[in-house]
């Protein structure tokens, strides 16, 4: 790219799934586009935090062009499979790093890896330019529009934007991991024998692969087929009680002897205390060892398994949410409010995780829309906030934070920028 002053139509800060979607659609619409990512890979949670699969939801085909293209690209890399419920969002998180590279370079998007925004120049309600700092250079960037897709709203923090302050207790993050060397045939037969609740456990066999998923929590509001095994391990001293708080696993597209885990939760730390949080991460890694030992001892198919990957990125469910031009709330979901220009449509439930027993919330809702105005910053005319930092309250965010919705947010912002530039 060189080291001179760069001018863009759209600059996206953050290469998670929302940022990649926005950058891809911007470039596909012939906008001069830059994507800035602090890591050396794209995908954010889906690749770095191992957050798979993409949860199924009814999008009504609103702003789903990126997701459809992603599925087709991933198929070419043998990194996608469609589950028995027709959910096409079962991906290989390792290979998706290559898929995202290919998608963005194919449409001519510029990418800066291992780079972050360090300085911003503003003029009242307009962002004029930014300075990107990498380990090689400091680069000035001028752009017509800026999109904060950082996941923690770090760019909006630099701008001193207003944030939602409606919840003191954050949903606990998770530290995901992958176990390989699993006999999926033996494990899936075991699950079929002990659990017929298809809302919890599913197994899917074809001639070429076995896919499955199952879960367990310490919440007593539901009967769990794995309860006997977890309680026995607790009595035997193999697990701590905290290890029982949340356990969920999924097989992985074209990794025929591996499963990915949505656990353990990172828990029992003081908010805003980085030292305490760092200790909690250490404890989470120790919990991974205990959980793997539990599986080897109590679950058929895991006796020759091994931990093959611990996510290098923490899986945050929510951190900060930016105040936007429309304050979207849980009442908008409950009342099924419609909008002239919806960014997305979904029916994903309100899913609030808690570190306290019997305190998590999961309740189904009817189809709902989320407006473009809730992606447009109220503080700056040329700033969008997309993905997990979008402008909504705590409870509605618990439904909107899933990856399919974040992809649609990125696409909606890109198409709005194209319209405005025209």
BAMI-822822 format. One line per field, with one value per residue: residue in one letter; x, y, z of N, C-alpha, C in turn. Coordinates in steps of 0.1 Angstrom, whole numbers, plus 5000, padded with zeros to 4 digits. Example, Ala and Ser with C-alpha at 12.3 -4.5 7.8 and 13.67 -1.06 7.14 Angstrom:
2
code	a:s .
n.east	5132:5128 .
n.north	4943:4978 .
n.up	5078:5071 .
ca.east	5123:5137 .
ca.north	4955:4989 .
ca.up	5078:5071 .
c.east	5132:5129 .
c.north	4967:5000 .
c.up	5078:5079 .
This chain:
422
code	x:x:x:x:x:x:x:x:x:x:x:x:x:x:x:x:x:x:x:x:x:x:x:x:x:x:x:x:x:x:x:x:x:x:x:x:x:x:x:x:x:x:x:x:x:x:x:x:x:x:x:x:x:x:x:x:x:x:x:x:x:x:x:x:x:x:x:x:x:x:x:x:x:x:x:x:x:x:x:x:x:x:x:x:x:x:x:x:x:x:x:x:x:x:x:x:x:x:x:x:x:x:x:x:x:x:x:x:x:x:x:x:x:x:x:x:x:x:x:x:x:x:x:x:x:x:x:x:x:x:x:x:x:x:x:x:x:x:x:x:x:x:x:x:x:x:x:x:x:x:x:x:x:x:x:x:x:x:x:x:x:x:x:x:x:x:x:x:x:x:x:x:x:x:x:x:x:x:x:x:x:x:x:x:x:x:x:x:x:x:x:x:x:x:x:x:x:x:x:x:x:x:x:x:x:x:x:x:x:x:x:x:x:x:x:x:x:x:x:x:x:x:x:x:x:x:x:x:x:x:x:x:x:x:x:x:x:x:x:x:x:x:x:x:x:x:x:x:x:x:x:x:x:x:x:x:x:x:x:x:x:x:x:x:x:x:x:x:x:x:x:x:x:x:x:x:x:x:x:x:x:x:x:x:x:x:x:x:x:x:x:x:x:x:x:x:x:x:x:x:x:x:x:x:x:x:x:x:x:x:x:x:x:x:x:x:x:x:x:x:x:x:x:x:x:x:x:x:x:x:x:x:x:x:x:x:x:x:x:x:x:x:x:x:x:x:x:x:x:x:x:x:x:x:x:x:x:x:x:x:x:x:x:x:x:x:x:x:x:x:x:x:x:x:x:x:x:x:x:x:x:x:x:x:x:x:x:x:x:x:x:x:x:x:x:x:x:x:x:x:x:x:x:x:x:x:x:x:x:x:x:x:x:x:x:x:x:x:x:x:x:x .
n.east	5008:5021:5033:5020:4995:4963:4932:4898:4865:4851:4861:4867:4869:4881:4880:4861:4832:4811:4825:4840:4819:4808:4830:4834:4810:4810:4833:4825:4805:4819:4831:4858:4877:4888:4900:4907:4926:4934:4946:4963:4946:4913:4879:4874:4854:4845:4866:4889:4879:4867:4839:4815:4787:4773:4744:4711:4686:4656:4660:4646:4657:4668:4693:4714:4733:4761:4764:4753:4772:4795:4790:4791:4818:4831:4824:4840:4865:4862:4851:4826:4795:4761:4737:4714:4691:4689:4705:4730:4752:4775:4807:4843:4864:4892:4900:4884:4897:4914:4894:4880:4901:4904:4878:4878:4900:4893:4874:4888:4894:4913:4935:4947:4966:4974:4972:4961:4938:4951:4950:4926:4910:4886:4857:4835:4806:4817:4840:4872:4898:4920:4946:4966:4983:5009:5032:5051:5047:5033:5003:4984:4949:4923:4888:4855:4835:4833:4834:4828:4836:4846:4839:4843:4839:4861:4870:4850:4852:4876:4866:4850:4823:4788:4776:4754:4742:4728:4730:4746:4757:4775:4771:4787:4818:4832:4857:4866:4874:4890:4887:4904:4908:4886:4863:4837:4817:4813:4807:4784:4766:4763:4751:4727:4716:4712:4698:4669:4659:4655:4658:4680:4700:4714:4721:4737:4740:4758:4769:4795:4802:4799:4778:4771:4756:4754:4744:4747:4738:4741:4717:4685:4661:4656:4657:4685:4703:4729:4733:4737:4763:4779:4773:4783:4811:4816:4812:4833:4855:4866:4857:4850:4824:4818:4825:4803:4786:4781:4781:4787:4788:4799:4802:4826:4828:4841:4862:4867:4872:4869:4857:4841:4840:4817:4825:4847:4828:4841:4846:4836:4851:4862:4845:4861:4886:4916:4936:4923:4906:4924:4934:4911:4910:4931:4922:4901:4914:4925:4902:4894:4912:4903:4877:4883:4895:4874:4857:4873:4872:4845:4828:4819:4841:4860:4883:4909:4914:4925:4934:4934:4932:4931:4912:4926:4915:4892:4858:4836:4803:4790:4801:4804:4779:4769:4754:4729:4711:4685:4670:4670:4650:4640:4613:4607:4612:4594:4570:4571:4579:4580:4601:4609:4633:4648:4677:4681:4664:4652:4646:4658:4661:4659:4687:4702:4730:4742:4763:4753:4735:4705:4698:4701:4687:4664:4643:4618:4610:4588:4592:4614:4624:4653:4664:4681:4688:4697:4723:4736:4756:4748:4763:4782:4781:4792:4797:4793:4781:4785:4776:4783:4783:4762:4734:4715:4693:4702:4687:4675:4698:4708:4695:4702:4729:4740:4758:4747:4730:4748:4763:4744:4740:4765:4764:4741:4750:4770:4756:4740:4760:4769:4745:4744:4768:4763 .
n.north	4988:5012:5042:5067:5093:5080:5077:5069:5056:5041:5031:5005:4996:4970:4936:4915:4893:4911:4933:4922:4914:4940:4952:4936:4938:4966:4969:4952:4967:4985:5005:5023:5007:5001:4978:4975:4957:4944:4920:4892:4880:4875:4875:4875:4866:4842:4829:4834:4832:4808:4805:4787:4767:4791:4804:4793:4812:4830:4849:4861:4868:4893:4915:4895:4888:4887:4866:4844:4844:4838:4812:4799:4804:4791:4765:4759:4757:4735:4739:4741:4728:4717:4714:4689:4702:4720:4741:4761:4770:4757:4757:4754:4767:4772:4771:4791:4815:4816:4816:4841:4859:4853:4861:4889:4899:4892:4911:4934:4948:4967:4956:4960:4944:4936:4962:4993:5020:5050:5078:5104:5128:5153:5172:5189:5172:5155:5130:5136:5125:5097:5082:5054:5029:5006:4979:4986:5012:5045:5056:5079:5082:5091:5092:5089:5077:5060:5030:5014:4984:4970:4953:4958:4984:5001:5021:5040:5047:5062:5084:5095:5088:5085:5060:5031:5027:5008:4984:4969:4944:4922:4898:4867:4860:4835:4809:4792:4759:4732:4697:4670:4638:4623:4596:4598:4582:4564:4582:4595:4574:4569:4593:4591:4570:4579:4603:4618:4642:4665:4692:4696:4677:4665:4643:4636:4617:4609:4593:4601:4616:4624:4644:4663:4676:4687:4695:4708:4722:4737:4746:4741:4740:4725:4691:4673:4651:4645:4648:4629:4620:4643:4650:4627:4629:4653:4644:4625:4642:4650:4671:4706:4724:4747:4740:4728:4747:4755:4738:4729:4715:4711:4693:4697:4712:4692:4683:4655:4641:4658:4681:4711:4733:4753:4766:4768:4790:4822:4833:4848:4872:4906:4932:4956:4952:4945:4927:4909:4898:4886:4866:4851:4841:4824:4805:4796:4782:4762:4749:4739:4718:4701:4696:4682:4660:4649:4641:4622:4602:4596:4598:4580:4575:4594:4585:4584:4610:4644:4678:4701:4727:4758:4786:4816:4840:4857:4849:4871:4880:4904:4938:4968:4991:5013:5045:5053:5066:5057:5044:5012:4988:4961:4961:4967:4943:4926:4937:4934:4955:4972:4986:5012:5009:4982:4968:4942:4910:4888:4858:4850:4838:4856:4855:4853:4849:4837:4838:4828:4802:4789:4814:4821:4832:4822:4829:4824:4844:4861:4868:4896:4930:4950:4983:5003:5028:5023:5016:5038:5063:5086:5107:5113:5121:5106:5080:5046:5021:4987:4952:4936:4960:4976:4999:4993:4981:4962:4938:4934:4932:4907:4891:4900:4897:4875:4858:4857:4879:4900:4899:4908:4934:4946:4944:4960:4985:4989:4991:5013:5033:5032:5041:5067:5079:5079 .
n.up	5000:5005:5021:5020:5024:5028:5012:5016:5009:5028:5060:5081:5114:5130:5126:5130:5127:5119:5110:5089:5072:5066:5053:5031:5017:5012:4996:4975:4964:4951:4966:4978:5001:5034:5058:5092:5114:5146:5153:5136:5118:5104:5114:5141:5168:5157:5146:5162:5189:5187:5182:5173:5161:5137:5149:5141:5126:5117:5091:5071:5047:5048:5042:5038:5020:5023:5041:5026:5005:5020:5028:5004:4996:5017:5013:4991:5003:5017:5043:5054:5065:5063:5088:5102:5108:5087:5091:5077:5089:5100:5105:5098:5121:5119:5092:5082:5085:5063:5044:5048:5042:5015:5005:5010:4996:4971:4963:4963:4987:5009:5035:5068:5089:5124:5134:5148:5157:5167:5170:5165:5145:5148:5137:5152:5146:5128:5118:5108:5101:5108:5126:5120:5137:5134:5138:5121:5110:5111:5100:5083:5077:5057:5055:5041:5056:5087:5105:5134:5144:5165:5186:5213:5213:5212:5194:5193:5220:5219:5206:5224:5226:5235:5257:5263:5296:5312:5326:5352:5357:5338:5311:5316:5300:5279:5276:5250:5237:5218:5214:5202:5185:5191:5193:5174:5165:5186:5207:5197:5196:5223:5232:5218:5231:5258:5257:5245:5241:5218:5218:5232:5227:5197:5170:5139:5112:5082:5052:5051:5073:5109:5128:5157:5187:5221:5255:5289:5320:5353:5361:5375:5363:5342:5330:5326:5305:5309:5336:5356:5352:5355:5381:5394:5388:5402:5429:5429:5430:5406:5392:5399:5416:5402:5376:5366:5358:5331:5301:5269:5237:5202:5172:5145:5113:5089:5105:5115:5139:5160:5185:5194:5222:5240:5265:5293:5314:5322:5353:5385:5391:5397:5383:5361:5371:5360:5369:5385:5366:5349:5365:5366:5340:5340:5358:5342:5322:5337:5344:5319:5316:5337:5328:5304:5315:5329:5307:5295:5314:5319:5297:5269:5241:5244:5254:5242:5235:5231:5241:5216:5209:5225:5228:5216:5220:5241:5245:5245:5255:5257:5259:5256:5245:5220:5220:5197:5169:5172:5200:5207:5222:5245:5244:5218:5205:5218:5211:5184:5166:5136:5109:5086:5073:5079:5094:5099:5102:5126:5147:5169:5202:5234:5252:5280:5298:5329:5359:5381:5397:5383:5373:5346:5315:5290:5266:5242:5212:5190:5154:5148:5139:5134:5134:5109:5120:5145:5142:5135:5147:5173:5179:5159:5125:5104:5114:5121:5143:5147:5150:5181:5195:5189:5189:5214:5241:5272:5274:5248:5234:5241:5225:5200:5196:5182:5156:5129:5129:5134:5110:5092:5102:5095:5067:5062:5071:5052:5027:5032:5033:5007:4994:5004:4995:4967 .
ca.east	5000:5029:5032:5015:4982:4953:4918:4888:4851:4847:4872:4861:4879:4877:4878:4853:4823:4804:4834:4843:4807:4807:4841:4832:4799:4814:4842:4817:4797:4828:4836:4872:4874:4899:4896:4919:4924:4946:4952:4968:4936:4900:4868:4871:4850:4842:4879:4898:4873:4861:4825:4808:4784:4764:4731:4701:4675:4648:4664:4637:4666:4671:4708:4720:4742:4774:4763:4752:4785:4804:4787:4796:4833:4836:4823:4852:4876:4857:4850:4812:4785:4747:4732:4702:4680:4691:4714:4742:4763:4785:4820:4856:4869:4906:4900:4877:4907:4917:4882:4878:4912:4900:4867:4880:4910:4887:4866:4897:4894:4926:4935:4958:4967:4983:4972:4951:4937:4958:4946:4914:4907:4871:4852:4821:4799:4823:4853:4879:4908:4925:4960:4967:4997:5012:5045:5060:5046:5022:4997:4972:4938:4911:4877:4842:4827:4840:4826:4833:4832:4857:4834:4843:4837:4873:4871:4840:4857:4885:4858:4842:4808:4779:4773:4744:4746:4716:4732:4759:4762:4777:4771:4800:4824:4837:4870:4863:4885:4887:4893:4905:4910:4873:4855:4824:4807:4810:4801:4771:4757:4761:4741:4714:4710:4708:4690:4660:4654:4662:4661:4693:4710:4711:4732:4734:4750:4757:4779:4809:4806:4790:4777:4764:4757:4747:4746:4744:4741:4737:4703:4676:4648:4655:4663:4697:4707:4743:4733:4743:4778:4785:4772:4793:4824:4817:4814:4846:4865:4872:4852:4846:4810:4818:4826:4790:4777:4777:4788:4781:4798:4795:4812:4832:4828:4853:4872:4859:4874:4871:4845:4844:4832:4812:4827:4840:4826:4851:4837:4841:4861:4857:4845:4870:4899:4922:4944:4914:4901:4935:4934:4899:4913:4940:4913:4893:4923:4926:4889:4895:4919:4894:4866:4888:4897:4860:4852:4880:4868:4831:4820:4825:4846:4870:4895:4921:4913:4935:4931:4941:4932:4924:4910:4935:4906:4881:4845:4827:4790:4788:4810:4799:4769:4770:4742:4727:4700:4673:4673:4662:4648:4633:4598:4606:4612:4582:4559:4574:4579:4586:4608:4610:4646:4654:4690:4680:4652:4656:4637:4667:4656:4666:4696:4710:4738:4745:4772:4745:4726:4691:4696:4702:4674:4663:4629:4616:4602:4584:4602:4615:4633:4662:4665:4694:4691:4704:4737:4741:4760:4741:4773:4789:4773:4798:4801:4784:4785:4779:4779:4779:4783:4751:4726:4703:4694:4708:4679:4674:4712:4709:4689:4708:4744:4745:4767:4740:4725:4760:4766:4734:4743:4776:4759:4732:4758:4777:4746:4736:4771:4768:4734:4748:4778:4756 .
ca.north	5000:5024:5049:5080:5095:5071:5082:5058:5058:5035:5025:4997:4993:4957:4925:4904:4889:4922:4941:4915:4916:4954:4955:4928:4944:4979:4967:4946:4978:4994:5016:5022:5002:4997:4971:4976:4946:4944:4907:4889:4872:4880:4867:4878:4855:4829:4823:4836:4827:4795:4805:4780:4772:4802:4800:4794:4821:4833:4863:4866:4872:4908:4917:4882:4886:4883:4852:4835:4843:4831:4798:4793:4804:4781:4752:4757:4753:4723:4744:4743:4718:4720:4704:4682:4712:4729:4753:4760:4778:4749:4761:4751:4781:4774:4774:4803:4825:4816:4820:4856:4865:4852:4869:4904:4902:4890:4922:4945:4955:4968:4951:4962:4935:4940:4977:4999:5034:5057:5092:5108:5143:5155:5186:5188:5160:5147:5125:5140:5116:5089:5077:5039:5026:4992:4977:4991:5026:5053:5059:5087:5077:5100:5084:5095:5071:5051:5019:5008:4970:4965:4944:4964:4999:5009:5033:5049:5053:5073:5095:5099:5087:5082:5046:5027:5024:5002:4972:4968:4931:4918:4884:4861:4855:4821:4805:4780:4750:4721:4685:4661:4624:4618:4586:4604:4571:4559:4592:4598:4563:4571:4604:4586:4561:4586:4616:4619:4656:4671:4706:4697:4668:4660:4636:4636:4608:4607:4583:4606:4623:4624:4657:4662:4687:4684:4706:4706:4734:4734:4751:4730:4743:4715:4678:4671:4637:4643:4652:4618:4619:4655:4648:4617:4635:4662:4636:4619:4652:4652:4684:4715:4727:4758:4734:4723:4759:4755:4728:4727:4711:4709:4688:4708:4709:4686:4679:4643:4635:4669:4688:4724:4735:4766:4766:4772:4804:4830:4837:4852:4883:4919:4941:4967:4949:4936:4917:4898:4891:4878:4854:4843:4834:4813:4795:4790:4772:4750:4743:4731:4705:4693:4691:4672:4648:4643:4635:4609:4592:4593:4599:4571:4581:4604:4580:4587:4623:4654:4692:4705:4742:4767:4799:4827:4852:4856:4850:4881:4881:4919:4947:4981:4994:5027:5052:5056:5076:5051:5036:5000:4982:4948:4963:4967:4929:4920:4943:4932:4968:4972:4998:5014:5004:4973:4963:4927:4904:4876:4853:4843:4841:4864:4845:4860:4840:4842:4829:4823:4790:4791:4828:4824:4834:4819:4828:4826:4855:4861:4875:4910:4937:4959:4994:5009:5040:5018:5014:5051:5070:5098:5117:5116:5118:5096:5069:5035:5011:4975:4940:4936:4973:4983:5008:4986:4979:4950:4926:4931:4928:4893:4884:4905:4896:4864:4861:4860:4893:4909:4899:4916:4947:4950:4946:4971:4997:4991:4995:5027:5041:5032:5050:5081:5084:5081 .
ca.up	5000:5006:5034:5019:5029:5021:5012:5014:5011:5041:5068:5091:5124:5136:5116:5134:5116:5115:5103:5076:5064:5061:5044:5019:5009:5008:4984:4964:4959:4944:4974:4982:5015:5043:5071:5101:5124:5156:5152:5122:5111:5104:5119:5155:5177:5150:5144:5174:5201:5183:5185:5162:5148:5136:5153:5131:5129:5105:5086:5060:5036:5048:5043:5040:5008:5028:5047:5015:4998:5029:5027:4991:4997:5027:5006:4982:5011:5025:5056:5058:5064:5067:5098:5100:5109:5076:5094:5069:5096:5107:5098:5104:5125:5115:5078:5079:5084:5049:5036:5049:5034:5000:5002:5010:4986:4958:4960:4963:5000:5016:5049:5076:5101:5135:5134:5156:5157:5179:5171:5157:5144:5146:5136:5158:5144:5117:5119:5096:5098:5119:5125:5123:5142:5133:5143:5111:5106:5115:5087:5083:5069:5055:5050:5042:5066:5096:5110:5146:5145:5173:5195:5226:5210:5215:5185:5199:5232:5216:5201:5236:5223:5246:5257:5272:5310:5317:5333:5359:5356:5324:5309:5317:5288:5279:5270:5243:5233:5209:5217:5190:5188:5197:5185:5173:5164:5199:5215:5192:5200:5237:5233:5213:5242:5270:5256:5234:5240:5206:5220:5238:5220:5183:5163:5125:5105:5068:5048:5052:5086:5120:5135:5169:5197:5234:5265:5303:5329:5367:5363:5379:5357:5331:5332:5317:5304:5314:5350:5364:5349:5361:5396:5398:5387:5413:5441:5429:5431:5393:5388:5409:5413:5392:5363:5362:5355:5317:5293:5256:5226:5189:5162:5136:5099:5083:5115:5118:5152:5169:5190:5200:5234:5244:5279:5305:5316:5330:5364:5398:5390:5400:5371:5359:5378:5350:5375:5389:5354:5344:5374:5362:5328:5344:5364:5331:5315:5346:5342:5307:5320:5345:5319:5295:5323:5331:5295:5293:5325:5321:5284:5258:5229:5247:5262:5235:5230:5236:5238:5204:5207:5235:5221:5220:5222:5250:5239:5252:5250:5255:5267:5255:5235:5216:5218:5183:5166:5177:5212:5205:5235:5245:5241:5203:5202:5223:5203:5170:5159:5122:5106:5072:5068:5088:5091:5099:5108:5134:5157:5179:5215:5244:5258:5290:5306:5343:5367:5393:5395:5380:5370:5332:5309:5276:5262:5227:5208:5175:5145:5151:5131:5140:5124:5105:5128:5157:5139:5132:5159:5176:5181:5146:5113:5095:5122:5124:5154:5143:5157:5195:5201:5183:5199:5219:5256:5276:5271:5234:5229:5244:5213:5187:5195:5175:5144:5117:5130:5133:5096:5086:5106:5087:5054:5062:5071:5039:5017:5035:5029:4992:4990:5008:4986:4955 .
c.east	5008:5026:5026:5001:4972:4939:4908:4874:4846:4859:4865:4872:4874:4873:4871:4842:4815:4813:4838:4831:4806:4818:4839:4821:4803:4823:4834:4809:4806:4832:4850:4872:4887:4894:4909:4916:4936:4953:4958:4959:4923:4890:4865:4867:4849:4855:4888:4892:4866:4846:4818:4798:4776:4750:4720:4690:4668:4652:4655:4645:4668:4686:4715:4730:4755:4774:4762:4765:4796:4802:4793:4812:4838:4834:4835:4864:4873:4856:4836:4804:4772:4742:4719:4689:4680:4698:4727:4754:4773:4798:4832:4863:4884:4907:4893:4886:4912:4906:4879:4889:4908:4888:4870:4890:4903:4878:4875:4897:4908:4925:4948:4957:4976:4984:4960:4950:4943:4953:4934:4913:4893:4868:4838:4815:4805:4837:4861:4890:4913:4939:4961:4981:4998:5027:5056:5059:5034:5016:4984:4962:4927:4900:4864:4833:4836:4830:4833:4828:4842:4852:4834:4841:4849:4875:4862:4844:4867:4878:4849:4827:4801:4776:4760:4749:4734:4718:4746:4765:4763:4775:4785:4806:4828:4851:4869:4876:4880:4894:4893:4908:4898:4867:4841:4813:4803:4802:4787:4761:4754:4750:4728:4707:4705:4699:4682:4653:4662:4664:4675:4704:4705:4723:4727:4745:4747:4768:4793:4812:4795:4790:4768:4765:4749:4751:4743:4747:4737:4723:4693:4662:4646:4662:4673:4701:4721:4744:4740:4758:4785:4784:4782:4807:4826:4820:4828:4858:4872:4869:4849:4831:4809:4819:4813:4781:4772:4786:4780:4791:4791:4806:4815:4832:4841:4865:4866:4861:4875:4857:4849:4834:4829:4813:4842:4837:4837:4843:4844:4853:4855:4857:4855:4883:4906:4931:4935:4908:4912:4936:4922:4902:4922:4931:4905:4901:4924:4913:4888:4902:4910:4882:4870:4890:4884:4855:4860:4876:4854:4823:4827:4829:4857:4883:4908:4922:4924:4930:4940:4941:4925:4923:4919:4928:4895:4868:4836:4813:4785:4797:4804:4789:4768:4756:4740:4715:4686:4677:4664:4661:4640:4619:4597:4605:4599:4570:4560:4573:4586:4592:4609:4623:4653:4668:4690:4667:4657:4645:4645:4662:4665:4674:4706:4717:4741:4755:4765:4736:4711:4688:4697:4688:4674:4648:4627:4607:4598:4594:4602:4625:4641:4666:4680:4698:4698:4718:4744:4744:4752:4751:4781:4781:4779:4804:4790:4790:4778:4784:4775:4779:4771:4742:4713:4705:4699:4700:4677:4688:4714:4703:4697:4723:4749:4751:4758:4734:4737:4764:4757:4736:4754:4772:4750:4739:4765:4767:4741:4747:4771:4757:4738:4758:4773:4749 .
c.north	5013:5031:5063:5081:5087:5077:5071:5064:5053:5029:5018:4993:4981:4947:4913:4902:4901:4931:4935:4916:4930:4957:4948:4934:4958:4978:4961:4956:4989:5007:5013:5019:4998:4990:4971:4966:4945:4931:4904:4880:4879:4870:4869:4866:4842:4822:4823:4830:4813:4794:4800:4771:4785:4797:4802:4804:4825:4848:4869:4872:4887:4909:4904:4878:4881:4869:4842:4833:4836:4816:4792:4793:4793:4767:4749:4753:4741:4727:4747:4730:4722:4709:4698:4691:4722:4741:4752:4766:4770:4750:4755:4764:4783:4778:4786:4815:4827:4821:4835:4863:4865:4861:4884:4907:4901:4902:4935:4954:4955:4963:4955:4953:4941:4955:4981:5014:5040:5071:5095:5123:5145:5170:5186:5174:5151:5143:5129:5130:5108:5086:5062:5037:5011:4991:4981:5006:5032:5059:5067:5082:5088:5092:5092:5090:5061:5042:5013:4994:4963:4954:4949:4980:5007:5021:5043:5055:5064:5085:5101:5099:5083:5067:5043:5024:5018:4989:4971:4954:4926:4903:4878:4857:4841:4820:4792:4772:4739:4709:4676:4647:4617:4607:4591:4593:4566:4569:4595:4587:4564:4582:4599:4577:4568:4598:4616:4633:4663:4686:4708:4689:4664:4653:4635:4628:4608:4596:4588:4613:4621:4638:4656:4675:4682:4695:4701:4719:4729:4740:4740:4731:4733:4702:4676:4656:4634:4646:4641:4618:4631:4654:4638:4622:4645:4654:4629:4629:4654:4666:4692:4719:4738:4752:4729:4735:4759:4746:4727:4724:4709:4702:4700:4703:4704:4685:4666:4637:4646:4675:4701:4727:4750:4767:4765:4786:4810:4837:4842:4862:4896:4927:4952:4964:4939:4925:4905:4891:4882:4865:4845:4835:4822:4802:4788:4779:4760:4742:4734:4718:4696:4687:4680:4659:4641:4636:4622:4598:4588:4593:4590:4579:4591:4599:4582:4601:4632:4668:4697:4720:4748:4781:4810:4840:4849:4858:4858:4881:4896:4926:4961:4982:5009:5033:5056:5064:5070:5042:5023:4993:4968:4949:4963:4952:4923:4925:4941:4945:4967:4986:4999:5009:4995:4969:4948:4923:4891:4871:4846:4847:4851:4855:4852:4849:4846:4832:4823:4812:4795:4806:4831:4825:4830:4818:4832:4838:4853:4869:4890:4917:4946:4970:4998:5020:5035:5014:5027:5059:5083:5110:5122:5112:5108:5084:5059:5026:4998:4963:4942:4949:4982:4990:5001:4984:4965:4938:4923:4927:4913:4885:4887:4902:4884:4867:4864:4874:4903:4910:4909:4931:4953:4953:4958:4984:5000:4996:5009:5037:5043:5042:5065:5087:5086:5094 .
c.up	5000:5019:5032:5025:5021:5023:5008:5015:5025:5048:5080:5101:5132:5126:5121:5123:5111:5106:5089:5067:5058:5051:5031:5011:5004:4995:4972:4957:4953:4953:4978:4997:5021:5055:5079:5112:5133:5156:5138:5115:5112:5110:5133:5163:5170:5148:5156:5187:5199:5186:5172:5169:5148:5139:5143:5135:5116:5101:5076:5049:5036:5051:5047:5028:5013:5033:5036:5007:5007:5028:5015:4991:5006:5021:4997:4990:5020:5040:5061:5056:5069:5076:5095:5101:5097:5080:5087:5077:5104:5099:5106:5108:5121:5101:5074:5079:5070:5040:5037:5041:5019:4997:5000:4999:4972:4954:4961:4976:5005:5030:5056:5089:5112:5136:5142:5154:5169:5181:5161:5157:5140:5144:5140:5156:5133:5121:5106:5092:5110:5116:5129:5126:5141:5138:5133:5108:5112:5103:5089:5073:5069:5049:5051:5053:5074:5103:5122:5147:5154:5184:5210:5225:5213:5206:5190:5212:5229:5212:5212:5233:5235:5245:5266:5286:5317:5324:5339:5359:5342:5323:5310:5303:5290:5272:5263:5240:5224:5214:5205:5194:5194:5188:5185:5171:5177:5208:5210:5196:5215:5239:5229:5224:5254:5269:5244:5233:5229:5207:5227:5231:5206:5178:5148:5118:5090:5065:5050:5065:5096:5126:5147:5178:5210:5244:5279:5311:5343:5370:5365:5372:5345:5335:5321:5317:5310:5329:5358:5363:5356:5376:5401:5398:5398:5426:5441:5430:5417:5388:5401:5406:5402:5377:5357:5357:5341:5309:5280:5245:5213:5181:5153:5122:5094:5092:5121:5132:5163:5173:5196:5212:5237:5260:5281:5305:5325:5341:5376:5398:5393:5387:5372:5367:5368:5357:5380:5377:5348:5352:5370:5349:5331:5350:5353:5324:5324:5345:5330:5309:5327:5336:5310:5303:5326:5319:5293:5303:5324:5308:5274:5246:5231:5253:5255:5230:5236:5233:5227:5202:5219:5228:5225:5223:5231:5243:5247:5246:5248:5264:5268:5244:5232:5215:5204:5181:5170:5189:5211:5218:5234:5241:5225:5198:5206:5215:5188:5161:5146:5119:5091:5065:5077:5084:5091:5104:5115:5143:5168:5193:5223:5252:5267:5299:5319:5350:5379:5389:5393:5377:5355:5326:5294:5273:5248:5224:5194:5167:5148:5141:5139:5130:5121:5115:5141:5154:5136:5145:5161:5177:5169:5134:5104:5103:5123:5135:5151:5151:5172:5202:5196:5193:5203:5234:5259:5272:5256:5228:5231:5233:5200:5186:5187:5161:5132:5118:5129:5118:5089:5090:5097:5073:5053:5062:5058:5028:5020:5031:5014:4988:4993:4999:4972:4955 .
